[in-house]
Amino acid sequence: MSDPAGDRLLLLDSASLYFRAFYGVPARTPGPSGLPTNAIAGFLDMIATLVTRYRPSHVVACWDDDWRPQWRVDAIPTYKAHRVAEDPAEGEEVPDELSPQVPVIAEALAAIGIARVGAAGYEADDVIGTYGMRYRGVMPVDVVTGDRDLFQLVDDASATRVVYTARGGVRDPDLVTQAFLREKYAVASGDAYADMAALRGDTSDGLPGVKGIGDKTAAALIADFGSLAGVREALAAGDPRIKGARRANLEAASDYLDVAPLVVRVAHDVPVGDGDIRLPRDIVDPAAMSRLAVEHGLTSPFDRVATALRG
């Protein structure tokens, strides 16, 4: 694997980070715009911290152009159904004080010069998966997220890992490698994690999983039979190692298991284009940054990002 001049790609799960900032950063005194700014300020501080710590050469703020793609809902209708706003036309339920901050975050990224990339019909996870595979073996890749779904991308051979913020935030994250997956989940690779996740399901995403199968049982099945496909082949062949209630539950979940991999696995072929994703060494649009800083009372967070870029 080449690593020219210490290149490193940082893929930001933007919504995961700005939701965390919204809930983790106390309310701030609004600027002249009157908008709440805790999510914006927290998001900018996260960028400053990540750039300072990991010194990436390339950064993409991956965006949910479609947080609940229809093709996933068609496969599993319960997918993220509990997160839909009361008025389905409004999409995902987002706190009233966060909604107006999201467009400002997009403007801030443009002013800084960090590529913001989404794609119609795809989630940010799919954009992350596409860039992760595009640059696998080209440079090390760090995926910054609080979502364990993206553990499926972990691959030591290509130095692809997850900077997992769910517990310690960006200042004290878990660095998820294959060793972490083995220790925490008893699976050997990102691929095995995806298979385990399909079997286990995930209530936070509306994925039912197989009745009676949690992390440990799912991991043991993957270890015994090599993959989810291997489990299903053994089940169909009447392998005596799968018996009793476990066999009955797996057979009852056959329709779910037909479609679960499609929903659980992130896409690798999203049309993200060939835009420049290099991280600038200074703010690319100082006038826009200054305007945003004044309007929203964000001078200090922007200054921290500028300092981090200059390194």
C-alpha positions in Angstrom: 0.0 0.0 0.0 1.4 3.4 -1.0 1.4 6.2 1.5 2.7 9.2 -0.5 4.0 12.0 1.7 2.0 10.7 4.6 -1.4 11.0 2.8 -4.4 10.1 4.9 -8.1 10.3 4.0 -10.6 11.3 6.7 -14.3 10.5 6.0 -16.7 12.3 8.3 -20.1 10.9 9.0 -21.5 14.5 9.1 -24.9 13.9 10.6 -23.5 11.6 13.3 -21.1 14.4 14.3 -23.5 17.3 14.2 -26.1 15.4 16.2 -23.4 14.6 18.8 -22.4 18.3 18.9 -26.0 19.4 19.3 -26.6 17.2 22.3 -23.1 17.5 23.8 -22.4 21.3 23.5 -24.3 23.6 25.8 -26.5 26.4 24.3 -24.4 29.4 23.3 -25.3 33.1 23.2 -26.7 33.6 19.7 -25.0 36.0 17.3 -26.8 38.7 15.4 -28.6 36.1 13.3 -30.4 34.8 16.4 -29.9 31.2 15.4 -28.8 28.6 17.9 -25.2 27.7 17.2 -24.2 24.9 19.6 -24.2 22.2 16.8 -22.2 24.4 14.4 -19.6 25.4 17.0 -19.3 21.8 18.2 -18.9 20.5 14.6 -16.2 23.1 13.8 -14.4 22.2 17.0 -14.5 18.6 16.1 -13.0 19.4 12.7 -10.2 21.4 14.4 -9.5 18.5 16.8 -9.5 15.8 14.0 -7.3 17.8 11.6 -4.8 18.5 14.4 -4.7 14.9 15.7 -4.7 12.9 12.4 -3.2 15.4 10.0 -5.2 14.2 7.0 -4.2 15.2 3.5 -7.8 14.6 2.2 -11.1 15.1 4.0 -14.7 14.5 2.9 -17.8 15.6 4.9 -20.1 12.8 3.8 -23.8 13.9 3.7 -27.2 12.3 3.9 -28.9 13.3 0.7 -31.4 10.6 1.5 -31.3 9.4 5.1 -33.8 6.5 4.4 -33.4 5.4 0.8 -36.5 3.8 -0.7 -34.5 0.8 -1.9 -33.7 -0.1 1.7 -37.3 0.5 2.8 -38.5 -1.7 -0.1 -36.3 -4.5 1.2 -37.2 -4.0 4.9 -40.2 -1.7 5.5 -39.3 -1.2 9.2 -35.9 0.3 8.3 -35.6 3.6 10.3 -39.4 3.8 10.4 -39.4 4.9 14.1 -37.3 8.0 13.1 -39.7 9.4 10.6 -41.2 12.7 11.6 -45.0 13.0 12.4 -45.4 14.5 8.9 -43.6 12.0 6.7 -43.0 14.8 4.1 -40.5 16.3 6.6 -38.3 13.2 6.6 -36.3 12.4 9.6 -37.4 13.8 13.0 -34.8 16.5 13.9 -34.9 18.7 17.0 -36.3 22.2 16.2 -33.1 23.9 17.3 -30.9 21.7 15.2 -32.7 22.0 11.9 -31.6 25.7 11.1 -28.0 24.9 12.0 -27.5 22.2 9.4 -27.5 24.6 6.4 -25.0 26.8 8.2 -22.8 23.8 8.7 -22.9 23.2 5.0 -22.0 26.9 4.4 -19.1 26.7 6.9 -17.7 23.6 5.1 -17.8 25.5 1.8 -16.0 28.5 3.3 -13.3 26.4 4.9 -12.8 24.4 1.7 -13.7 20.9 2.9 -15.5 18.8 0.3 -19.1 18.0 1.2 -20.4 15.1 -0.8 -23.8 13.4 -0.9 -25.7 11.5 -3.6 -29.4 11.3 -4.4 -30.9 8.1 -3.2 -28.0 7.3 -0.8 -27.0 7.8 2.8 -23.8 9.2 4.1 -22.8 5.7 5.0 -22.9 4.8 1.3 -20.8 7.8 0.4 -18.3 6.7 3.0 -18.3 3.2 1.7 -17.6 4.4 -1.8 -14.7 6.6 -0.9 -13.4 4.0 1.5 -13.2 1.4 -1.3 -12.0 3.9 -3.9 -9.0 4.8 -1.7 -8.4 1.4 -0.2 -4.8 0.6 -0.8 -4.0 4.1 -2.0 -3.7 5.8 1.4 -4.8 5.1 5.0 -8.5 5.8 5.6 -10.1 6.9 8.9 -13.9 6.9 9.1 -15.1 9.2 11.9 -18.5 8.2 13.2 -20.6 7.3 16.2 -22.4 4.6 14.1 -21.1 1.0 14.5 -22.6 0.0 11.2 -19.5 1.4 9.6 -17.3 -1.2 11.4 -17.9 -3.3 8.3 -15.3 -1.2 6.5 -12.4 -2.0 8.9 -9.5 -3.6 7.1 -6.0 -3.7 8.6 -4.4 -4.7 5.3 -5.3 -1.3 3.8 -5.1 0.7 7.1 -8.8 1.4 7.1 -10.1 1.9 10.5 -13.0 3.6 12.3 -12.5 6.6 14.7 -15.6 5.7 16.9 -16.9 8.6 18.8 -19.9 7.1 20.6 -18.3 6.9 24.0 -15.4 9.4 24.1 -16.2 11.8 21.3 -13.5 13.0 18.9 -11.1 13.8 21.8 -11.1 10.2 23.2 -12.4 7.9 20.5 -12.1 4.2 20.2 -9.8 3.3 17.3 -11.6 0.4 15.7 -9.2 -2.1 14.0 -9.6 -5.8 13.4 -8.0 -6.4 16.8 -10.8 -4.3 18.4 -13.4 -6.3 16.5 -11.9 -9.6 17.7 -11.8 -8.4 21.3 -15.2 -6.7 21.4 -17.3 -8.8 19.1 -15.3 -12.0 18.4 -15.4 -11.4 14.7 -12.2 -11.4 12.6 -12.9 -8.7 10.0 -15.2 -5.9 8.9 -16.9 -8.3 6.5 -17.6 -10.7 9.3 -19.0 -7.8 11.4 -21.5 -7.0 8.6 -22.6 -10.6 8.5 -22.9 -10.7 12.3 -24.9 -7.4 12.2 -27.4 -8.9 9.7 -28.0 -11.9 12.0 -28.2 -9.8 15.2 -30.3 -7.0 13.7 -30.3 -3.4 15.1 -33.3 -1.9 16.9 -31.9 1.6 16.4 -32.2 1.1 12.6 -35.5 -0.9 12.7 -33.7 -4.2 11.6 -35.4 -7.1 13.4 -32.5 -9.6 13.2 -33.1 -13.3 13.9 -35.1 -14.2 17.0 -32.8 -15.4 19.8 -29.6 -14.4 18.1 -27.5 -11.6 19.7 -23.9 -10.6 19.3 -22.3 -13.8 20.8 -24.4 -16.3 19.0 -24.1 -14.4 15.7 -20.3 -14.2 16.0 -20.1 -17.9 16.9 -22.2 -18.9 13.8 -20.0 -16.7 11.6 -16.9 -18.3 13.1 -18.2 -21.8 12.6 -19.4 -21.4 9.1 -17.2 -18.6 7.7 -19.9 -16.1 6.6 -23.7 -15.5 6.6 -23.8 -17.3 3.3 -22.0 -20.2 4.9 -24.5 -20.3 7.7 -27.4 -20.4 5.3 -25.8 -23.1 3.2 -25.3 -25.2 6.2 -28.8 -24.6 7.3 -30.2 -25.7 3.9 -27.9 -28.8 3.9 -29.3 -29.9 7.3 -25.9 -29.5 9.1 -26.4 -31.1 12.5 -24.5 -28.3 14.2 -27.5 -26.1 13.7 -30.4 -27.6 15.6 -33.4 -27.1 17.8 -34.7 -23.6 18.4 -31.8 -22.0 16.6 -32.5 -23.9 13.4 -36.2 -23.0 13.7 -35.5 -19.3 14.3 -33.1 -19.2 11.4 -35.5 -20.9 9.1 -38.4 -18.6 10.2 -36.1 -15.6 9.4 -35.4 -16.8 5.8 -37.2 -14.0 4.1 -35.4 -11.4 6.3 -32.0 -13.0 5.7 -32.6 -12.8 1.9 -32.6 -9.0 2.0 -30.7 -8.1 5.2 -27.3 -8.0 3.5 -28.6 -5.5 1.0 -29.7 -3.2 3.8 -26.9 -3.7 6.2 -24.0 -3.4 3.8 -23.1 0.0 2.6 -22.9 0.7 -1.1 -19.5 0.9 -2.7 -20.5 2.4 -6.1 -22.2 5.7 -5.3 -21.8 8.3 -8.0 -19.7 10.7 -6.0 -17.8 12.2 -8.9 -14.2 13.2 -9.1 -14.1 16.5 -7.2 -11.1 17.7 -5.3 -11.1 16.3 -1.8 -7.7 17.5 -0.7 -7.7 19.4 2.6 -6.7 23.0 2.1 -3.8 24.5 4.1 -5.9 27.6 4.9 -9.4 28.9 4.7 -10.4 29.0 1.0 -13.0 31.7 1.3 -12.0 34.1 4.1 -14.8 36.6 3.3 -17.5 33.9 3.6 -15.9 32.6 6.8 -15.8 36.2 8.2 -19.5 36.7 7.3 -20.6 33.5 9.0 -18.4 34.1 12.0 -20.0 37.6 12.6 -23.5 36.7 11.7 -23.6 33.7 14.1 -21.0 34.6 16.7 -18.6 31.8 15.6 -15.3 33.6 15.5 -13.5 31.4 18.0 -14.6 28.0 16.4 -13.6 29.3 13.0 -10.2 30.5 14.3 -9.5 27.1 15.7 -10.2 25.4 12.4 -7.9 28.0 10.6 -5.2 27.3 13.1 -5.5 23.5 12.6 -5.4 23.9 8.8 -2.2 25.9 9.0 -0.8 23.2 11.2 
